[in-house]
C-alpha cells in the first residue's frame, strides 16, 4: 500500500524548504521530495565556491536553452540547483527583493493579496537583517540571515563613486523604501558561510517527527482522481514508489521542472501532451508559457597598479587565502562574486529603475568557463530588469529525467535590445570614469573596437548569457486569463489539492534577483495552505 502524508512537497529549493518548515510546525505530516542529493559539498557552503557548483553535474541540472536569434544561434547553459536548497545552494548569494511596482503590478493583474503592501510583511517574517535598515521594511527575527559586504576594496569604492559622478544616487538600502541607487550588495552569507534556504529553514527542523525528507527522488508523475491530485510517483534508484496525499500536493520544483512535471502528468496544452505520448487530464494552455529570464552581458577591463581577485587566487596568495578562510572564515573565499550594484534608470525621465549593473574586482577569460584572467581585471554585468521577451518550457517525453525544451527567446523584444544597449553605454561610462582612471588600462570585452549599436548588439547576441533568474512558466492570474496556470491562492486552475509554489508563478518579469521573492511566495503560501489569516497589510 502507498505511504500516506498530509502534504507532499515536490522540490527542496527555496520555496520547498520554507514550506517544509512552516507546514511541519503544525501537526500535519509532511514529506519533502528532492531529486538531488544532500547539501554537504564544501563548495556549496564556501561563498566563493559558487564558481565550482555552476559546472558540477552532481549539484546542478546544467540545463541548456534552445538556440535563438537573440543568442546568435547558441545554446545557453542554464544552471539550476540539484541538492537540498535548490538554486539557493549554488546562486551568487544576492538578496534583492525587487521594487514596489513589481508587486503592485501583480495585484493590478487581478491577483488579490499580492500587492506590495500585502507581501512586505512576508519578506519581513523570513528575514533576519544584520545591518542598517528601516524597521518598516526590514525583518530582524526571521531565519534567513542577510548581511552587508564585510570586505570592501578600493575598486568597488571607485565604482560607486563613478556611478554617482554620472548621476546615479547613492543607495544605503535598496531593499528599503527606494530601490534606485548605487551601493554595496546585501547577501545571504553569515560568518563566512552560505545562508541557503535549506540551511536557514530546513536543517533546523529536520528532526521534527512529522517531517520526512527524501533525496535522490525523481518525481515521475502526479496522479489524479476526478480532477483532484491524490498521489505522487517517484523513482529512487531503480525503484518506483508512490505516496498518497490526504490534503495537498505542493509543486515547488522551479520554473523549468514545475511545468514539465505538470505536462507529463497530463496538465497543459492537449496537442503538446499527445505529441509526447501523454493522455491529457486537464486543458490548461498556460503551462510552460510566459517564461522570462534576465539576459545580460559582461563589460571587462584590464587594470594596472592594483591587486584584484585574479591575483589573490593564484600561487602563494591563494594559499594564504585558503588558510585565512579555514581559520577565520574571512577573505576572498568568504565573499560573493558581485560586490557593488547600480540599480538605475536608462533615462532620467524613467519612472523607476530599469537596469541593473553589478561590479566585481575580477575578470574572466573568454575562452574558459568561469576561469579568471592572468592579469588584474574588473567586470561589470548589465541587464534590463523587467524584460519583455517571453518564451516557454515544454516536456520532450513522458520521462521527467529527459531535460525539457527551454526557449526563453532572449532579446526577442525590441525594448530589451534597446535597454541592454543603454546599459552597456552606462557601464562603460562608469568603468572609464575619473574614479577608476588611476587603474584603468584597457577594455578587454567587448573591446574598444566595438562602438556602434549594431556592433554592440551583435556582441550581446554572441557573448550574452542567462543571469539565472528564470520565472513565470506557471503564471499566477485569475481564471479569466487564458494564460494563467494558478489563481491568487496558487491552486492550479480546475484542479483540487494541487498548488504551485515557486518562481514559476511570478506573473510578469521581476526586477530583482528571484531568490528573495521565491522565499516570500512560500511564506505567504504556507499561511494559505494552513488556513491562517494573512499577515496585516503594511502601511507604506
SEPA-920904 format. One record per residue (C-alpha): x, y, z; residue in one letter. Coordinates in steps of 0.05 Angstrom, whole numbers, padded with zeros to 5 digits, always signed. Layout:
N
XYZa...
***
This chain:
540
+00000+00000+00000x+00026+00071-00015x+00051+00112+00043x+00006+00170+00062x+00023+00241+00084x-00020+00303+00094x+00026+00345+00050x+00075+00324-00004x+00124+00377-00027x+00160+00367-00093x+00227+00403-00092x+00271+00424-00033x+00294+00490-00062x+00280+00559-00034x+00204+00550-00035x+00204+00477-00014x+00250+00489+00046x+00205+00545+00072x+00142+00503+00062x+00172+00443+00098x+00189+00487+00157x+00122+00523+00163x+00076+00464+00148x+00113+00416+00195x+00105+00467+00251x+00032+00444+00252x+00010+00374+00269x+00007+00355+00196x+00052+00301+00167x+00098+00327+00112x+00142+00291+00061x+00193+00332+00023x+00220+00302-00042x+00285+00327-00073x+00312+00300-00139x+00383+00319-00120x+00424+00298-00061x+00443+00327+00007x+00478+00395+00010x+00543+00371+00043x+00591+00393-00012x+00644+00442+00013x+00635+00488-00047x+00562+00499-00031x+00579+00529+00036x+00642+00568+00018x+00615+00632-00015x+00668+00635-00069x+00655+00561-00083x+00595+00580-00125x+00642+00581-00185x+00653+00506-00176x+00579+00490-00166x+00560+00523-00232x+00592+00467-00272x+00584+00407-00225x+00532+00358-00251x+00524+00328-00181x+00498+00395-00156x+00470+00426-00219x+00419+00405-00271x+00460+00441-00325x+00401+00453-00370x+00411+00484-00439x+00366+00533-00474x+00348+00523-00547x+00386+00566-00598x+00353+00631-00619x+00368+00694-00658x+00379+00731-00593x+00436+00685-00574x+00468+00683-00642x+00445+00611-00652x+00478+00588-00588x+00454+00542-00533x+00460+00576-00465x+00479+00533-00405x+00427+00545-00352x+00447+00525-00281x+00393+00502-00232x+00407+00474-00163x+00406+00398-00155x+00411+00389-00079x+00376+00409-00016x+00367+00484-00021x+00359+00481-00096x+00387+00541-00132x+00397+00577-00065x+00454+00527-00055x+00490+00549-00119x+00470+00621-00131x+00511+00685-00123x+00484+00699-00052x+00450+00765-00072x+00389+00788-00032x+00348+00835-00076x+00272+00836-00065x+00254+00878-00126x+00216+00942-00125x+00146+00963-00102x+00118+00968-00172x+00135+00894-00186x+00086+00870-00134x+00035+00925-00145x+00032+00901-00218x+00016+00831-00193x-00044+00859-00156x-00065+00900-00216x-00067+00837-00258x-00122+00810-00213x-00081+00773-00161x-00114+00793-00095x-00068+00799-00036x-00003+00803-00076x+00008+00879-00079x+00069+00907-00045x+00034+00925+00020x+00008+00853+00024x+00074+00818+00012x+00121+00863+00051x+00102+00830+00118x+00123+00763+00089x+00190+00789+00067x+00199+00815+00138x+00177+00750+00170x+00231+00708+00137x+00288+00757+00144x+00339+00767+00199x+00373+00831+00175x+00441+00845+00205x+00458+00916+00187x+00423+00982+00174x+00351+00983+00152x+00286+01018+00167x+00244+00972+00211x+00183+00988+00168x+00215+00948+00112x+00266+00901+00144x+00258+00840+00187x+00301+00824+00247x+00274+00758+00274x+00269+00711+00214x+00311+00651+00195x+00344+00679+00132x+00405+00719+00153x+00420+00778+00107x+00486+00815+00117x+00528+00870+00086x+00593+00862+00048x+00648+00859+00101x+00709+00863+00055x+00708+00928+00016x+00762+00946-00034x+00785+01009-00070x+00759+00987-00137x+00688+00976-00112x+00690+01042-00076x+00713+01075-00141x+00657+01041-00180x+00606+01071-00132x+00639+01140-00138x+00640+01134-00214x+00566+01117-00215x+00549+01176-00170x+00590+01221-00216x+00545+01205-00275x+00482+01220-00236x+00463+01154-00202x+00443+01169-00130x+00477+01135-00070x+00435+01079-00040x+00442+01055+00031x+00387+01003+00029x+00359+00982-00038x+00312+00933-00002x+00281+00991+00036x+00234+01047+00013x+00270+01061-00053x+00307+01012-00097x+00343+01062-00141x+00416+01078-00128x+00487+01051-00124x+00519+01017-00065x+00544+00952-00037x+00505+00887-00045x+00467+00855+00012x+00478+00780+00012x+00457+00714+00045x+00524+00700+00076x+00536+00695+00151x+00603+00685+00185x+00636+00665+00120x+00585+00612+00100x+00527+00610+00051x+00459+00621+00081x+00419+00577+00033x+00344+00564+00042x+00360+00494+00067x+00409+00519+00119x+00361+00574+00142x+00294+00537+00141x+00303+00462+00131x+00362+00437+00172x+00338+00469+00238x+00274+00427+00234x+00299+00362+00204x+00287+00325+00269x+00213+00340+00273x+00178+00273+00276x+00124+00294+00227x+00174+00316+00173x+00207+00267+00126x+00259+00290+00076x+00277+00243+00018x+00334+00258-00030x+00351+00228-00098x+00276+00222-00112x+00258+00239-00184x+00184+00253-00187x+00155+00220-00249x+00082+00237-00245x+00025+00268-00204x-00037+00224-00202x-00108+00249-00203x-00178+00225-00187x-00238+00265-00211x-00196+00328-00222x-00163+00322-00154x-00089+00310-00143x-00083+00249-00097x-00014+00219-00104x+00057+00227-00128x+00100+00175-00163x+00176+00180-00158x+00237+00140-00177x+00293+00128-00126x+00349+00088-00156x+00317+00031-00194x+00254+00030-00151x+00187+00063-00165x+00147+00089-00106x+00080+00122-00095x+00059+00170-00040x-00013+00189-00024x-00034+00258+00000x-00093+00269+00045x-00092+00344+00039x-00049+00376-00015x+00009+00365-00063x+00054+00425-00069x+00096+00432-00132x+00159+00472-00118x+00208+00446-00170x+00223+00513-00202x+00209+00549-00267x+00235+00492-00310x+00216+00428-00273x+00148+00450-00247x+00115+00460-00315x+00150+00397-00340x+00120+00355-00283x+00051+00384-00297x+00057+00367-00370x+00079+00295-00361x+00022+00288-00310x-00029+00309-00363x-00039+00383-00348x-00024+00431-00405x-00039+00441-00479x-00073+00376-00503x-00039+00376-00571x+00030+00383-00539x+00015+00328-00489x-00009+00279-00542x+00052+00293-00584x+00096+00267-00527x+00052+00208-00511x+00014+00237-00451x-00061+00229-00443x-00089+00298-00425x-00122+00304-00357x-00137+00378-00358x-00132+00430-00413x-00091+00488-00386x-00057+00526-00443x-00011+00569-00400x+00030+00512-00371x+00102+00524-00392x+00087+00590-00427x+00105+00661-00405x+00177+00641-00388x+00221+00701-00373x+00294+00710-00352x+00345+00765-00344x+00396+00764-00401x+00460+00803-00392x+00529+00818-00417x+00597+00829-00384x+00640+00891-00394x+00711+00875-00372x+00775+00915-00367x+00849+00902-00353x+00878+00943-00297x+00947+00964-00273x+00976+00983-00205x+00924+00947-00163x+00912+00876-00137x+00846+00842-00156x+00815+00775-00142x+00852+00749-00204x+00919+00755-00166x+00892+00737-00098x+00870+00668-00122x+00937+00646-00152x+01001+00617-00123x+01022+00634-00052x+00970+00688-00048x+00916+00635-00056x+00948+00591-00003x+00943+00650+00045x+00870+00660+00027x+00855+00586+00039x+00888+00590+00108x+00851+00655+00123x+00785+00623+00105x+00800+00558+00142x+00819+00594+00207x+00775+00656+00207x+00722+00647+00151x+00746+00712+00121x+00780+00737+00058x+00766+00727-00016x+00736+00658-00007x+00684+00686+00042x+00654+00738-00006x+00602+00738-00061x+00621+00747-00134x+00583+00813-00141x+00607+00867-00093x+00572+00931-00114x+00509+00946-00154x+00476+01003-00190x+00401+00998-00197x+00390+01055-00245x+00346+01088-00297x+00362+01083-00371x+00337+01154-00378x+00329+01208-00324x+00254+01213-00342x+00241+01139-00328x+00192+01127-00272x+00231+01070-00240x+00300+01037-00246x+00301+00991-00306x+00375+00970-00309x+00418+00930-00261x+00494+00939-00266x+00536+00896-00219x+00610+00903-00205x+00665+00855-00183x+00741+00866-00177x+00756+00806-00221x+00753+00787-00295x+00744+00722-00333x+00774+00690-00394x+00730+00690-00456x+00755+00621-00476x+00743+00586-00409x+00682+00577-00365x+00689+00617-00300x+00765+00618-00304x+00799+00682-00280x+00845+00723-00325x+00920+00722-00315x+00923+00798-00306x+00889+00847-00258x+00818+00859-00280x+00748+00883-00264x+00680+00866-00292x+00611+00897-00295x+00550+00857-00314x+00488+00892-00341x+00417+00872-00358x+00347+00900-00365x+00309+00890-00300x+00239+00876-00329x+00250+00842-00396x+00191+00838-00444x+00215+00777-00482x+00175+00714-00467x+00189+00640-00481x+00167+00571-00459x+00185+00505-00427x+00160+00441-00459x+00169+00368-00439x+00203+00326-00493x+00176+00258-00469x+00137+00225-00414x+00201+00216-00373x+00218+00275-00327x+00291+00253-00329x+00292+00278-00402x+00310+00351-00398x+00255+00393-00427x+00258+00441-00485x+00274+00511-00457x+00266+00572-00501x+00268+00640-00465x+00271+00678-00532x+00325+00725-00505x+00326+00795-00537x+00264+00779-00577x+00230+00843-00554x+00257+00908-00584x+00252+00942-00515x+00301+00891-00486x+00351+00905-00541x+00345+00980-00532x+00353+00976-00456x+00412+00928-00459x+00449+00976-00506x+00435+01034-00459x+00462+00993-00401x+00526+00976-00439x+00538+01050-00451x+00525+01067-00378x+00571+01012-00353x+00626+01037-00399x+00618+01108-00373x+00625+01084-00301x+00686+01040-00316x+00720+01096-00354x+00704+01148-00301x+00756+01190-00266x+00745+01149-00202x+00772+01086-00235x+00822+01122-00281x+00883+01111-00237x+00880+01036-00251x+00843+01031-00318x+00887+01004-00374x+00841+00979-00430x+00774+00947-00443x+00781+00873-00457x+00708+00857-00470x+00674+00876-00515x+00736+00918-00532x+00745+00988-00558x+00737+00965-00630x+00663+00956-00618x+00627+01023-00613x+00564+01026-00655x+00498+00999-00630x+00498+00947-00686x+00567+00922-00664x+00548+00920-00591x+00482+00885-00604x+00519+00832-00644x+00567+00824-00585x+00508+00817-00537x+00479+00761-00580x+00546+00724-00585x+00570+00734-00513x+00508+00747-00471x+00483+00697-00421x+00430+00680-00370x+00431+00715-00303x+00398+00652-00273x+00330+00685-00258x+00281+00641-00296x+00208+00654-00277x+00136+00658-00299x+00124+00590-00332x+00063+00574-00287x+00034+00644-00286x-00010+00668-00229x-00074+00701-00252x-00150+00698-00250x-00186+00642-00286x-00209+00692-00339x-00136+00699-00360x-00125+00646-00413x-00051+00643-00398x-00057+00635-00323x-00040+00568-00291x-00054+00583-00218x-00101+00630-00182x-00081+00680-00128x-00085+00623-00077x-00033+00586-00121x-00082+00529-00133x-00078+00501-00204x-00139+00525-00243x-00191+00469-00249x-00154+00421-00203x-00163+00409-00129x-00109+00391-00080x-00051+00418-00122x-00014+00483-00116x+00048+00510-00150x+00093+00548-00102x+00157+00574-00132x+00186+00625-00180x+00145+00598-00238x+00082+00632-00212x+00112+00702-00219x+00064+00732-00270x+00108+00785-00301x+00183+00796-00304x+00211+00814-00236x+00263+00869-00228x+00302+00836-00171x+00342+00773-00163x+00290+00718-00154x+00312+00682-00090x+00283+00733-00041x+00216+00736-00078x+00211+00660-00081x+00220+00654-00006x+00167+00707+00004x+00119+00669-00041x+00128+00606+00000x+00118+00644+00065x+00052+00672+00041x+00031+00605+00011x+00043+00570+00078x-00009+00614+00112x-00059+00600+00056x-00047+00525+00059x-00055+00522+00134x-00116+00567+00134x-00082+00621+00173x-00105+00693+00163x-00056+00735+00122x-00008+00779+00159x-00034+00850+00168x-00023+00894+00108x+00036+00941+00115x+00027+01016+00116x+00078+01041+00066x
***
